[in-house]
Amino acid sequence: MSELLITGGSGFIGSHTCLVLLEAGHRLIVIDNYSNSSPRALERVAELAGVANKECLKIFVGDVRNSEALDLAFRSAEDRIDGVIHFAGLKAAGESFKKPLEYWDVNLGGTRCLLDAMVRHSCRTIVFSSTATLYGHSAQLPITENAEVRPINPYGNSKAAVEMLLADIASHEAGWRIACLRYFNPVGAHSSGEIGEDPKGTPDNLFPFISQVAVGRRDQLSVFGGDWPTPDGSCIRDYIHVMDLAEGHNAALDVLQREKPQLLTLNLGSGVGYSVLEVVREFEKVTGKKIPYIIRARRLGDAPCTVADPTKATKCLGWQTRRSLSDICRDGWSWQKKYPFGYDPPQK
């Protein structure tokens, strides 16, 4: 099987994808600076995958903006790196308004540095972690890949810029195999409860906030906006189980390696939308935990409704989501209940 470089592999989506790739027989080299993750995530991934041979999972502490760190990772391959899955980046839409320079530096600058390293080491296959955020306030529902790209925050702008860079490379340099995967809302955890989402500080996303309220770390959930043009006034999102998303990366990699050089741009979502309050009710039903919440003002950069049309991904990859909202709630709660403070509990 292939030897792959995974940037940001200890993060939420990265760690679950590493598990799927290891179980598929790939050898992995991970580079991560742990800015919003923990080394323990990959330790548990190795345990879940039954990886006893360290040659199957090599880990380097480093930043994708550091050429020397990238070269070290590439040179550690037994033969050569066959492909890259690029997760490393900043992803909090709200925070990006406060730190636009940092978001552009990490997301665009880091990707450019990575691509330079790929060229130096004769690797031209990359799966890029993109986002549905770049659709902004789309008038099209469900949203296809042909919908207008018009981000409404610096985070989305930086991701759109990376996609433009990758499109230029694919158009003007022969041999590139590129997949831009536009995620909708990744949630849940591995069914074992051993790995899951562990944001540092106050969560920016809905699901970890709900589970932290359920486990007693927070008093109540803040629902941003109760007057959106939706049936119950709360935002509607397309929630995708993180394991379905991880399997989507494996499927995209398989297609890139099997078929001729190409640029794939694909939505990864379930195609079903749930409101914030519907998610709260389902979580309460599945877990038996009451989630108190308060309606607050709308949050800058939010859209009322974002739901994927995943038809193209199903056609191109033979992939579709298999797990339900109930599965998301059960698996996410299994992780949070087992590890109330995530990978790094506070010291007594």
C-alpha positions as CSV (number, residue, x, y, z in Angstrom):
1,M,0.0,0.0,0.0
2,S,1.0,3.7,-0.1
3,E,3.2,5.7,2.1
4,L,1.4,9.0,2.9
5,L,2.2,12.3,4.5
6,I,-0.6,13.6,6.7
7,T,-0.4,17.3,7.9
8,G,-2.3,18.1,11.0
9,G,-2.9,14.4,11.6
10,S,-3.5,14.7,15.3
11,G,-6.5,16.9,15.0
12,F,-10.1,15.9,15.1
13,I,-10.6,15.0,11.5
14,G,-7.0,14.1,10.9
15,S,-6.8,11.5,13.7
16,H,-9.9,9.7,12.6
17,T,-8.7,9.7,9.0
18,C,-5.3,8.3,10.2
19,L,-7.1,5.4,11.8
20,V,-9.1,4.6,8.6
21,L,-5.9,4.9,6.5
22,L,-3.9,2.6,8.8
23,E,-6.8,0.1,8.8
24,A,-6.7,0.2,5.0
25,G,-3.0,-0.8,5.1
26,H,-1.3,2.5,4.4
27,R,1.9,3.6,6.1
28,L,1.7,7.1,7.5
29,I,4.1,10.0,8.2
30,V,2.4,12.7,10.3
31,I,3.6,16.2,10.8
32,D,1.8,18.4,13.4
33,N,2.7,21.3,15.6
34,Y,-0.1,20.5,18.2
35,S,-1.4,24.1,18.2
36,N,-5.0,22.8,18.6
37,S,-4.5,19.1,19.3
38,S,-2.8,16.5,21.5
39,P,-0.1,13.9,20.9
40,R,-2.3,11.5,22.8
41,A,-4.7,11.3,19.9
42,L,-2.2,9.5,17.7
43,E,-1.1,7.3,20.5
44,R,-4.7,6.1,20.7
45,V,-5.0,5.8,17.0
46,A,-2.0,3.5,17.0
47,E,-3.7,1.4,19.7
48,L,-7.0,1.2,17.9
49,A,-5.3,0.2,14.6
50,G,-3.1,-2.4,16.3
51,V,0.0,-0.7,15.0
52,A,3.0,-2.3,16.8
53,N,5.5,-1.5,14.1
54,K,6.6,2.2,14.4
55,E,7.4,2.2,10.7
56,C,3.7,2.2,10.0
57,L,3.2,5.5,11.8
58,K,5.9,8.0,12.1
59,I,5.3,11.3,13.8
60,F,7.1,14.6,13.4
61,V,6.5,17.7,15.5
62,G,6.7,20.6,13.0
63,D,4.8,23.4,11.2
64,V,3.8,23.2,7.6
65,R,5.3,26.7,7.1
66,N,8.7,25.3,8.0
67,S,10.5,23.9,4.9
68,E,13.2,22.1,6.9
69,A,10.5,20.3,9.0
70,L,8.7,19.2,5.8
71,D,11.9,18.0,4.1
72,L,12.7,15.9,7.2
73,A,9.3,14.3,7.0
74,F,9.6,13.6,3.3
75,R,13.0,12.1,3.6
76,S,11.9,9.8,6.4
77,A,9.8,7.7,3.9
78,E,11.1,4.2,3.3
79,D,10.9,4.8,-0.5
80,R,9.0,7.9,-1.4
81,I,5.8,9.7,-0.3
82,D,3.0,8.6,-2.7
83,G,0.5,11.2,-1.6
84,V,-0.4,14.0,0.9
85,I,-3.6,14.6,2.9
86,H,-3.5,18.2,4.0
87,F,-5.4,19.0,7.2
88,A,-3.1,21.5,8.9
89,G,-4.7,24.9,9.2
90,L,-6.8,27.2,11.3
91,K,-10.6,26.7,11.1
92,A,-12.6,28.9,13.5
93,A,-14.7,31.3,11.4
94,G,-15.4,33.7,14.3
95,E,-11.7,33.8,15.3
96,S,-10.7,34.6,11.8
97,F,-12.2,38.0,12.0
98,K,-9.9,38.8,14.9
99,K,-6.8,37.2,13.3
100,P,-7.0,37.5,9.5
101,L,-3.3,37.8,9.0
102,E,-2.7,34.6,11.0
103,Y,-5.4,32.7,9.0
104,W,-3.9,33.7,5.7
105,D,-0.4,32.9,6.8
106,V,-1.2,29.5,8.1
107,N,-3.8,28.4,5.6
108,L,-2.5,29.9,2.4
109,G,1.2,30.3,3.3
110,G,1.4,26.9,4.9
111,T,-0.2,25.3,1.8
112,R,2.2,27.0,-0.5
113,C,5.2,25.8,1.6
114,L,3.8,22.3,1.5
115,L,3.4,22.4,-2.3
116,D,6.9,23.6,-2.7
117,A,8.1,20.6,-0.6
118,M,6.0,18.2,-2.7
119,V,7.6,19.4,-5.9
120,R,11.1,19.1,-4.4
121,H,10.3,15.5,-3.4
122,S,8.5,14.5,-6.7
123,C,5.0,14.1,-5.1
124,R,2.0,15.4,-7.0
125,T,-0.9,13.8,-5.3
126,I,-2.8,15.8,-2.6
127,V,-6.2,15.7,-0.9
128,F,-7.0,19.1,0.5
129,S,-9.2,19.8,3.5
130,S,-11.5,22.5,2.3
131,T,-14.8,23.8,3.6
132,A,-18.4,24.5,2.8
133,T,-17.9,27.9,4.4
134,L,-16.7,29.2,1.1
135,Y,-20.2,29.0,-0.3
136,G,-21.2,31.8,2.1
137,H,-25.0,32.7,2.1
138,S,-25.8,30.4,-0.8
139,A,-29.2,30.9,-2.4
140,Q,-29.0,27.3,-3.7
141,L,-30.2,24.5,-1.5
142,P,-29.0,21.9,-1.4
143,I,-25.6,23.3,-2.5
144,T,-23.8,21.7,-5.4
145,E,-20.2,22.2,-6.3
146,N,-21.2,24.6,-9.0
147,A,-22.7,27.1,-6.5
148,E,-21.0,30.5,-6.4
149,V,-17.9,30.7,-4.1
150,R,-18.4,33.8,-2.0
151,P,-17.0,33.4,1.5
152,I,-18.3,35.7,4.3
153,N,-15.3,35.5,6.7
154,P,-11.4,35.5,6.4
155,Y,-11.3,31.8,7.1
156,G,-13.4,31.0,4.1
157,N,-11.5,33.5,2.0
158,S,-8.2,31.8,2.9
159,K,-9.6,28.4,2.0
160,A,-11.0,29.7,-1.3
161,A,-7.6,31.1,-2.1
162,V,-6.0,27.7,-1.6
163,E,-8.5,26.2,-4.0
164,M,-7.6,28.8,-6.6
165,L,-3.9,28.0,-6.1
166,L,-4.5,24.3,-6.6
167,A,-6.7,24.9,-9.6
168,D,-3.9,27.0,-11.2
169,I,-1.4,24.2,-10.5
170,A,-3.7,21.5,-12.0
171,S,-4.3,23.6,-15.1
172,H,-0.7,24.6,-15.8
173,E,1.6,21.8,-14.5
174,A,1.2,18.2,-15.8
175,G,0.8,15.2,-13.5
176,W,-1.0,16.7,-10.6
177,R,-3.7,14.6,-8.9
178,I,-5.7,16.9,-6.6
179,A,-9.0,16.6,-4.6
180,C,-10.5,19.5,-2.8
181,L,-13.0,18.1,-0.3
182,R,-15.5,20.7,0.9
183,Y,-16.7,19.5,4.3
184,F,-20.0,20.5,5.8
185,N,-20.2,20.0,9.6
186,P,-18.0,17.2,10.9
187,V,-19.2,15.9,14.3
188,G,-19.3,12.7,16.5
189,A,-16.4,10.5,17.4
190,H,-15.0,7.0,16.9
191,S,-17.5,4.4,18.2
192,S,-14.9,3.2,20.8
193,G,-15.0,6.6,22.5
194,E,-11.2,6.6,22.5
195,I,-10.7,9.5,20.1
196,G,-12.9,12.5,19.5
197,E,-13.1,16.3,19.2
198,D,-11.1,18.1,21.8
199,P,-11.0,21.8,21.1
200,K,-8.7,24.0,23.2
201,G,-10.6,26.8,25.0
202,T,-14.2,27.6,24.3
203,P,-15.6,25.5,21.4
204,D,-16.4,27.3,18.2
205,N,-18.6,24.5,16.9
206,L,-22.0,23.3,18.2
207,F,-21.5,19.7,19.0
208,P,-18.5,19.9,21.4
209,F,-20.3,22.7,23.2
210,I,-23.4,20.5,23.6
211,S,-21.3,17.5,24.9
212,Q,-19.4,19.8,27.3
213,V,-22.7,21.0,28.8
214,A,-23.9,17.4,29.1
215,V,-20.7,16.4,31.0
216,G,-20.9,19.4,33.3
217,R,-18.0,21.5,32.0
218,R,-20.3,24.3,30.9
219,D,-23.6,25.6,32.4
220,Q,-25.6,26.1,29.2
221,L,-25.4,26.1,25.4
222,S,-25.5,29.4,23.5
223,V,-27.7,29.3,20.5
224,F,-26.7,32.1,18.1
225,G,-30.0,33.5,16.7
226,G,-33.5,32.4,17.3
227,D,-34.9,34.5,14.4
228,W,-33.4,32.9,11.4
229,P,-35.7,32.1,8.4
230,T,-36.0,28.5,9.4
231,P,-38.9,26.5,11.0
232,D,-37.7,26.8,14.6
233,G,-35.6,30.0,14.1
234,S,-32.2,28.3,14.7
235,C,-29.6,27.7,12.0
236,I,-29.8,24.6,9.9
237,R,-26.7,22.6,9.1
238,D,-25.6,19.4,7.3
239,Y,-23.9,17.3,10.0
240,I,-21.6,14.5,8.9
241,H,-20.2,11.8,11.2
242,V,-16.4,12.2,11.4
243,M,-15.9,8.5,10.5
244,D,-18.0,9.0,7.3
245,L,-15.8,12.0,6.5
246,A,-12.6,10.0,7.2
247,E,-13.8,7.2,4.9
248,G,-14.4,9.9,2.2
249,H,-10.7,10.9,2.4
250,N,-9.7,7.3,1.8
251,A,-12.0,7.0,-1.1
252,A,-10.8,10.2,-2.7
253,L,-7.2,9.1,-2.3
254,D,-8.0,5.8,-4.0
255,V,-9.5,7.5,-6.9
256,L,-6.6,9.9,-7.4
257,Q,-4.1,7.1,-7.3
258,R,-6.1,4.8,-9.6
259,E,-7.2,7.3,-12.3
260,K,-5.5,9.8,-14.6
261,P,-4.2,13.2,-13.2
262,Q,-7.2,15.4,-12.4
263,L,-8.7,18.1,-10.1
264,L,-11.7,16.9,-8.1
265,T,-13.8,19.3,-6.2
266,L,-16.4,17.5,-4.0
267,N,-18.9,18.2,-1.3
268,L,-18.7,15.8,1.6
269,G,-22.0,16.0,3.5
270,S,-25.1,13.9,4.3
271,G,-27.5,15.9,2.2
272,V,-29.8,16.3,5.2
273,G,-30.1,19.4,7.3
274,Y,-30.9,19.6,11.0
275,S,-31.5,22.8,13.0
276,V,-29.5,23.6,16.2
277,L,-32.5,22.9,18.3
278,E,-33.2,19.6,16.5
279,V,-29.7,18.5,17.3
280,V,-30.2,19.4,20.9
281,R,-33.4,17.4,21.1
282,E,-31.8,14.4,19.5
283,F,-28.8,14.5,21.8
284,E,-31.1,14.6,24.8
285,K,-33.1,11.7,23.5
286,V,-30.0,9.5,22.8
287,T,-28.1,10.3,26.0
288,G,-30.8,11.1,28.5
289,K,-29.0,14.3,29.4
290,K,-30.8,17.6,29.6
291,I,-29.1,20.4,27.7
292,P,-30.1,23.9,29.0
293,Y,-29.6,26.6,26.4
294,I,-30.1,30.4,25.9
295,I,-30.9,32.2,22.6
296,R,-28.3,34.9,21.9
297,A,-27.8,37.4,19.1
298,R,-26.8,36.1,15.7
299,R,-23.1,35.5,15.3
300,L,-21.1,37.3,12.7
301,G,-20.4,35.2,9.6
302,D,-23.2,32.6,10.1
303,A,-25.6,31.6,7.4
304,P,-29.2,30.5,8.0
305,C,-29.0,27.2,6.1
306,T,-26.2,25.1,4.7
307,V,-26.9,21.7,3.3
308,A,-24.8,19.7,0.8
309,D,-25.8,18.0,-2.4
310,P,-23.3,15.1,-2.2
311,T,-24.4,13.5,-5.5
312,K,-21.0,14.2,-7.2
313,A,-19.0,12.5,-4.4
314,T,-21.2,9.5,-4.6
315,K,-20.8,9.3,-8.4
316,C,-17.0,9.9,-8.4
317,L,-16.0,8.1,-5.2
318,G,-18.7,5.5,-4.7
319,W,-19.0,7.1,-1.3
320,Q,-21.9,8.2,0.8
321,T,-22.6,8.8,4.5
322,R,-23.7,5.7,6.5
323,R,-24.2,7.0,10.0
324,S,-27.2,8.9,11.3
325,L,-27.7,11.9,13.6
326,S,-28.4,9.3,16.4
327,D,-25.1,7.7,15.7
328,I,-23.4,11.0,15.9
329,C,-24.9,11.8,19.3
330,R,-24.2,8.3,20.7
331,D,-20.6,8.2,19.6
332,G,-19.8,11.8,20.5
333,W,-21.3,11.3,24.0
334,S,-19.3,8.1,24.4
335,W,-16.1,10.0,23.8
336,Q,-17.0,13.0,26.1
337,K,-18.4,10.8,28.9
338,K,-15.3,8.6,28.9
339,Y,-12.9,11.6,28.7
340,P,-14.7,14.6,30.2
341,F,-11.7,16.9,29.8
342,G,-10.5,15.4,26.6
343,Y,-7.0,14.1,25.9
344,D,-5.3,16.4,28.5
345,P,-7.2,16.6,31.8
346,P,-6.3,19.4,34.2
347,Q,-3.6,18.5,36.7
348,K,-4.7,18.1,40.3
